[in-house]
Amino acid sequence: MTGVEFTKSGLDKLSPEELANLNQWIKDRSVAVYNNATVAATGKGDFSSSDKPGYTQADQNYQNRETIHARIKGPFKGWNDSTVFSLDNGMVWVMDEKDTFYMKTQDNPEITIKPGFLNTWNLSVEGYNSSTKVERIQ
């Protein structure tokens, strides 16, 4: 679900406790294909590589979503509607909501991408108090 779909469906109006309950309900009824040996041994599993073409199985293990610290490659002066963020670690992210933020141009600014609710991600630039929902495309 994209950030726009999340908002359009009204899920942004739920309390953190209500969202946690919904996340648990979805997790309990998930139809994702797991590696059964891994699930049996650890209780966790990797999504099938066919779920997200171009991703490794490690990339798809949403059970352990951690904050990402990286730098945007090249000059950067903010975002609007459909900005693509190419990072120095090889990841590529795109905005997942209509939003605008401008800043003084910086070369290779440091960014943080934090996990949000229902597999959403929020990107912010170090030193600024603004963030935007993003989706990984590579």
C-alpha positions as CSV (number, residue, x, y, z in Angstrom):
1,M,0.0,0.0,0.0
2,T,1.4,3.4,-1.0
3,G,1.3,6.4,1.3
4,V,-1.4,8.0,-0.8
5,E,-3.5,4.8,-0.6
6,F,-2.9,4.7,3.1
7,T,-4.3,8.2,3.5
8,K,-7.2,7.7,1.0
9,S,-8.3,4.6,2.9
10,G,-8.4,6.6,6.2
11,L,-5.8,4.5,7.9
12,D,-3.9,7.7,8.9
13,K,-6.8,8.5,11.3
14,L,-6.1,5.4,13.4
15,S,-4.3,5.6,16.7
16,P,-0.9,3.9,17.0
17,E,-2.6,1.2,19.1
18,E,-5.2,0.6,16.4
19,L,-2.6,0.5,13.7
20,A,-0.5,-2.0,15.7
21,N,-3.6,-4.2,16.0
22,L,-4.3,-3.9,12.3
23,N,-0.7,-4.8,11.5
24,Q,-0.9,-7.8,13.7
25,W,-4.2,-8.9,12.1
26,I,-2.6,-8.6,8.6
27,K,0.5,-10.4,9.7
28,D,-1.5,-13.3,11.2
29,R,-3.4,-13.7,7.9
30,S,-0.6,-13.1,5.5
31,V,-0.6,-15.1,2.3
32,A,3.1,-14.3,1.5
33,V,5.2,-17.3,0.5
34,Y,8.0,-18.0,3.0
35,N,11.0,-20.3,3.0
36,N,9.5,-23.1,5.2
37,A,12.8,-24.3,6.6
38,T,13.7,-20.8,7.8
39,V,10.3,-20.2,9.3
40,A,10.3,-23.5,11.1
41,A,13.7,-22.9,12.6
42,T,13.5,-19.2,13.5
43,G,9.8,-18.2,13.3
44,K,10.9,-15.7,10.6
45,G,11.2,-16.1,6.9
46,D,12.2,-14.4,3.7
47,F,9.6,-13.4,1.1
48,S,9.7,-15.3,-2.1
49,S,12.0,-13.6,-4.7
50,S,8.9,-13.5,-7.0
51,D,7.1,-11.1,-4.6
52,K,9.4,-8.2,-5.5
53,P,11.4,-8.6,-8.7
54,G,14.9,-7.2,-8.5
55,Y,15.2,-7.6,-4.7
56,T,17.3,-10.1,-2.9
57,Q,15.6,-12.2,-0.3
58,A,17.4,-10.3,2.5
59,D,15.9,-7.0,1.1
60,Q,12.4,-8.5,1.4
61,N,12.5,-9.6,5.0
62,Y,10.1,-7.0,6.4
63,Q,10.2,-8.7,9.8
64,N,13.4,-6.8,10.6
65,R,13.0,-3.3,9.2
66,E,15.8,-1.1,10.3
67,T,16.5,2.6,9.9
68,I,18.7,3.3,6.9
69,H,21.5,6.0,6.9
70,A,23.0,7.0,3.6
71,R,23.8,9.9,1.3
72,I,22.0,11.2,-1.7
73,K,24.4,11.1,-4.7
74,G,25.2,14.5,-6.2
75,P,23.6,17.9,-5.6
76,F,20.3,18.0,-3.9
77,K,17.9,20.9,-3.2
78,G,14.7,19.3,-2.0
79,W,11.8,17.3,-3.3
80,N,8.5,17.7,-5.0
81,D,5.7,15.2,-6.1
82,S,7.8,12.5,-7.8
83,T,11.5,13.1,-6.8
84,V,13.7,10.1,-7.2
85,F,16.4,9.6,-4.5
86,S,19.6,7.8,-5.7
87,L,21.7,6.8,-2.7
88,D,25.4,6.1,-2.3
89,N,24.6,2.6,-1.1
90,G,23.0,1.7,-4.5
91,M,19.4,2.0,-3.3
92,V,16.9,4.1,-5.3
93,W,13.7,5.5,-3.7
94,V,10.9,7.5,-5.1
95,M,8.4,9.8,-3.3
96,D,5.1,8.1,-2.4
97,E,3.0,11.2,-1.7
98,K,2.4,14.7,-3.1
99,D,4.7,16.9,-1.1
100,T,7.1,19.8,-1.6
101,F,10.2,20.7,0.4
102,Y,13.0,23.1,-0.7
103,M,16.4,23.7,0.8
104,K,19.7,25.3,0.0
105,T,21.5,23.1,-2.5
106,Q,23.9,20.6,-0.8
107,D,26.3,18.0,-2.3
108,N,25.7,14.5,-1.2
109,P,23.5,15.3,1.9
110,E,23.1,12.7,4.6
111,I,19.6,11.2,4.8
112,T,17.7,8.9,7.1
113,I,14.9,6.5,6.0
114,K,12.8,5.2,8.9
115,P,10.2,2.5,8.8
116,G,6.6,3.7,9.2
117,F,3.2,1.9,9.6
118,L,2.1,-0.9,7.2
119,N,5.5,-1.1,5.4
120,T,5.7,2.6,4.7
121,W,9.1,4.4,4.8
122,N,9.8,8.1,5.7
123,L,12.9,9.9,4.3
124,S,14.4,13.0,6.0
125,V,17.5,15.1,5.3
126,E,19.9,15.5,8.2
127,G,19.6,18.9,9.8
128,Y,16.0,19.5,8.5
129,N,12.7,19.0,10.3
130,S,10.8,17.7,7.2
131,S,10.2,14.2,5.9
132,T,8.3,12.5,3.0
133,K,7.0,9.0,2.5
134,V,9.1,7.1,0.0
135,E,9.0,3.7,-1.7
136,R,12.0,1.7,-2.7
137,I,12.2,1.0,-6.5
138,Q,15.8,-0.5,-6.5
